[in-house]
Amino acid sequence: MLTALVLICSLAVTPDIRYCTRENATSVMRVPIEFGHPATCLAEGQTLLAQTSIGQELSETDRVKIVCVRKEMIDASIPMLKID
C-alpha cells in the first residue's frame, strides 16, 4: 500500500521542483489514507491538501510536490495529517 507525502517547497529554496525533498520543504504532510495505485495516490494527495488550511493559504512562491511511498517506509518518521 502507498501513502502520499505532500511537500510544500519555496521557489526561493528549490526553484526546480525535482529537488524538493523532505529535508528542504517548508511543510511536510502525510495523508491518512492508503492507496493501491500511484495515480490514485497522487490525485487524492492533491485533493486532501486542498481541503486543509495549508493548501488554501499557499502563496505564489510555494510549490507542491506529492510523493507516493510505501506505507512501511514512513510509519515511524512522519505523523499522519488529521482532517476534520
Number of C-alpha atoms within 10 A of each C-alpha: 14 19 28 29 24 25 24 24 25 21 14 9 15 16 14 12 16 8 13 21 16 17 9 15 20 15 14 21 20 22 22 15 16 17 18 11 12 16 11 14 24 19 12 18 24 17 12 17 20 14 12 14 9 13 16 10 10 13 10 8 11 18 19 19 21 21 18 23 17 14 15 11 11 14 12 8 8 13 13 16 17 10 10 5
